[in-house]
Amino acid sequence: MSQTFFSKQDPTEKLSRLSLLGSSRGTVIVWLKGKKEKHTYQVLKFDKDREEIVLDSKDTIFKAGETVLCSFELRGMNFFSETIFQVSISGYNVLQVKNILYKSERRSSYRLLTFPIYEVYVDFNLGEAYVGGKVVDMKSRSSQTGLFKNFLQIVGDEKENTSPGEKLKIRVQDLSTTGMAIHVGELESKHFEKDMIFENVDIRFTDEVIQIPEVKVVYVVDYISNDKNIKKYKVGLHFNNLPTLIDDQIGKKINRLLRENDFNKDFENFIK
């Protein structure tokens, strides 16, 4: 079942997207519905008065007046529309974009299965975390009120605390804009309990690091591993109060990783 959804762009958004496509001289993919063969063109300009994408090509592949599908990418987002293929007086190929422009998106409830295809890891700071507003020492695993923690600092009794620079690195199993899941062994599981909150958690991709300000443990359950002699747990993590910019950053990253999926086919199925 397709996990791609299409949202309509209002007239203002449509004009903005197409104007940016023209000014950036981006590329569009054009094809006949139901046909596998697709053609890529560079955009020469966008005529907003005529609602036409002028292509930097004079090769006549389609018939004038023929309905064709087109897609293009802007800033990591994919857009689609049904257009009419025409040829300008000067001989350039033209796409008349009179119909609705759609943006493809993936609902936040859908998760990207990162393992084993993608190398994605998460780093947890083992200095301290929070449960119910109380600081939790990640080494001694004891709750401390603010006063008691300050007292330890005053008397210099911090030798039992984990070094602030110590981190726990774990591979991510699946990821969405709302959270992620990881698998941990019995040794690592002591660092996670329900409702625990970690701050400034780094999600590491092969080419990018995204820092999540606040991550909450929502569940820790037994996980059946291939080796029955090794006890494992699945930990569900939620991104609390995620800023819009970081939400967009994660969404764009997931979208880029999923480019191998045939969005064009999804669009054909959508407009049936």
MODAJO-V92450 format. One line per field, one symbol per residue. burial: 1 if it has 9 or more other ideal C-beta (glycine too) atoms within 8 Angstrom, else 0. A space follows every 50 residues. Layout:
BEGIN
burial->???
END
This chain:
BEGIN
burial->00010100100011101111110011011111100001001111010000 11111100000100010111111100111110111101000111111000 11111100000101100001111111111110011111000001000010 01000000001100010101111111101111111001101100011110 11111000011111111001000010000001111111110100011011 1111100100001101110100
END
